[in-house]
Amino acid sequence: MSATAAWPQRALHHPSLVVGAALTLALIATALLSFVWTPWSPYEMNLDAKLLAPSAQFWMGTDAFGRDVLSQIMVGARSSIAVGLVAVGIGLVCGVALGLLASALRGWTEELIMRLSDFTFAFPAILSAIMMTAVFGPGMVNAIVAIGIFNIPTFARITRASANAIWAREYVLAARACGKHRLSITVQHVLPNILGVLVVQATIQFALAILAEAALSYLGLGTQPPQPSWGRMLSDAQTLMFQAPLLAVFPGAAIALAVLGLNLLGDGLRDLLDPRLSRQRQ
């Protein structure tokens, strides 16, 4: 059986990959479903129905303003995915470009890019968001930009390290000996051979982006009302822990399951794309 034919079979027999893919697909399906259906309006307040326990009418109960918790969690999944996609996209595009440039040109260019990456690491996403909030005000856009900027050096470092290993391969040396331009070698040989590493890292950064967005929203710096956010739901539930403890359980479980699914997916993809790791674990 060829390696290509065996790939789906190995994927189905990898528990981490299967569970991670199932949880990730459930997250995406929940977000997509919220565009066309939610049990109740996530924005409409009903003070006569506030702080109700889970029931057949309200499956996850209601919050202090009488809003349906399940509907808010479903719509909040859209915010988490949107922030994750855009923030990881910023880091992926900019970081991969810088990492490939550093690996291809080496010398002072590589040194400059790596030192800039070190400087950026000194400002975590939450700290960057706080600084941006002081200037531009809180909001989802500022959270996306802050998380995206923090992702750039991560992708730049991984890309540069992976690309350096490819530049030492025989087929790349042969291409250089034939007079091929470094840009052509990068596009034709280096980038295709590090895509697996980048995909795995993107799933991990996606999980971290969801955590960062929840933390920023919890602090009031991320997604702003009336748009539901898992982090702000946790913040609102903090003062009601004794009256309605489940208000914190449901958004907390949503964050935990989303991050767990993406991490398991990344772990499974890493094993699948690098069979040596799979053999070491057996």
N, C-alpha and C positions, 0 to 999 in steps of 0.2 A: 504494500500500500504506500502511495506517495505521501510526502510530507504535507502537501496541500490537502489531500483527501483526509488525512488523519487529523488535521487541525480542528474541525468541528467535533470529532469524537473526543479528542483530548479536552476540548472546552467543556463538553457536557459532563465529563468525569472529574472536573475540578470544582470542589465544593465552594471555595472562596469566590471563584468567578461566577458560578451559578447564583449563589445567594446575593452577591454584590450586584449582578445584572438585574436580578428580580427586584431588589429594593430600589435601584436606580430607575428602572422602568416604572415602578409604582409611583415614585416621585414625579416623574415626567407626566405619567397618565393623570395624576391628581391635578397637576397644574393645567394640563390641557382641558380636562373635564370642567375646571372652574370657569373657563371661558364661556361655556354653554349651559352649565347647570351648577347650582349650589342649593342645598336644602332651604336656606333662607338668605336674605340679603345680608352680606357681611358688613354693610354700612348702616343699615336702618336700626335705630335704637328703640327699645320698648322697655321702659322703666317698670312696667307692671310685671315683666317676666325676667327681672334681673336675678343673677346668681342662682338660677335653677340647676338642679342636679341632672345628670344624664337621664334621658327618658326616651320614649318612642317618638315624642314630638321633637325634642332637641337631643340628638344622639350623644353629644359631648357637653351638654348643658349650655348655659349662657353666662356672659360676663357681667360686670358691674353696671353696664348700660343696657343690658337685655339683648345683646347681639349674640347670634349663634356662633359658638366656638368652632364647630366643624367647618362652617362656611369660611370663617376667618383663616383657619389653617389651610384650607384648600387654596384660597386666594393668596395667602402668604407664601405658598410654595412657588407661585409665579415670581414674586419679588426675589426669593432666594436664587432661583434658577437664572433670572435676568441678571442679577448682580454677578453671579458666578460666571456665566457665559461671557459677559462683556469684560469683566476684570481679568479673567484667565486669557481671553482673546488679546487684550492689551499686552499682558505679560508675554504671551506666546509669540505674537508677531514681533514686538520690539526686542524681546530677549533673545529669540532665535536669530534674528538678524544680527544683533550685536555679537552673539557667541560665534556665529559662522564667520563674521568679519574678523574677530580676534584670532580665530584658529587659522584663517586663510592668510592673513597678513603678518601675524606674529609681531615681534619687535615692540616698538614703542606703542603701536596701536593696541596690541593685546594688553600691554601694561596699563595703558590709560583706561581701557574699558573695564578691566578687572578692579582697578582702584576706584572707579566711579561706582562699580557694583558694591564694593566694600562700604563706600560712603552711604549709598542708598539703604544698605542693611541696617544702618544706625538709626533709621526712622521707620519703625514698624507701622503697619497699616493703621492701627488705632491712633498712634501718635500723629501720623500724617493727617488723618481725618480730623483730629482735634485742631491742628494748625490750620487746615483748610476751612474748617467751620468758623474759626475766629475771623477769617477774612471774608469768606463767601456765604457763610450761614450753613445750617445743617441741611441735609437732603441726600437722596439716593445717588444723584450724579456725583457728588463729592465723595461718597463712600466708594463708588465704583472706581473713580480715579485714584483714590488713595490705595485701595487694594490692588488695582492694576499696576501702579508704580512699584509697589512692594514685590509684585510677581516678576518684574522685569529682570532683576539681578539673579533670581533663582533660575529662570530659564536660560539666562546668558551663561551662567557658570556650568550648568549641566550640558548645554549645547557645546560649549567650548571644550569641555573635558571629553565628551563623546566624539566630537569632530577630530580632536587631536589624535585619538586612537585610530580613526579611519585614515587620516593623512599618512600614517605610518604603514598602511597596508601595501602589498605588492602591486595591486592593480592601480592604485593611485600613483605610486612611484612610476609605474609604466606610463600612465597618462601624462605625468609631468615630463618624463623623458621624451615623449612624442611632441612636446611643445604646446600642450593644451594650456589655455589660460586658467588662472586660479579660479575665476568666477565660473567657468564652464565645469571645472572639476567639482566645485562646491555644489552646483546645481545637479549635475548628472551622477555623481558618485557619493559625495559626503552626505548631503541632506537625505536622500532616500534610505541610506543605511542607518540613520539615527532617528527615523520617524517613530519606531517602536518605543524608544526611550522617551521621546517627547509626548507620545500619547499617554503612557503610564504616568508621567509627571503631571500632565494636564488634569488627569482624574484626581490625583492627590491634591493639587492646587485648587481644584474645584471644591473639594471638601473643605479645605482651609478657608476658601472665600465665603462659603456658607456660614462657617463659624464666625469669621470676621464680621460679616454683615449682621449676624444675630447680635454679636457683642456691641457693634456700633449702634444698632437700633435700640438695644437695651439701655445704652447711655444717652439715647435721644439724638444721636448724630447721624443715623442712617435714614431708613424709610420713614417718612413723616405721615401723620394722620391726614386723611382718614384711611389711607392705604394700609391694609393689614400687614403685619410683619411678625414673624415668630419671636424675634428678640424683644420687640415692644410688648407683645403679649406676656412674655415672662416678666418684664418690668412692671406692667400693670397688675400682674397677679401677686407681686411681692408683698403688697400691703394687705392681701386678702388670704394669706396662707392658712389662717385658722378658720376663716369663714368658708372658703371654697378652695381647698388644696388642689383639687383637680385642674383648676385653671392654669397652674404651673406645670402639671404633669403632661398634659396633652401637647403643648408647644415644645416642651423639653424633649418629649419622646419623638416628636417630628424631627427636631434638629439631630438628635442622636441617631435615628434610623437613617436619615439622609446622609450624614457623615459616615456612618458605618458602611452603608451600601457603597458609597464611592471609594472608600478605602479598601474594602474587600474586592471591588472591581479592579482597582489599580494593582492590588497584590496579585490577583488572578491573571491579569494581563501581563504582568512582569514575568510570572512563571511560564505563561504560555508562549511569550515572545522570546524567552531565553530558557530553552529546555534544560540547560545545565543546572539552573536553580531548582527546577522541578525534580531532577534526579538527586540533588543533594538532600532534598527534604524527604525523599522516600527511604 
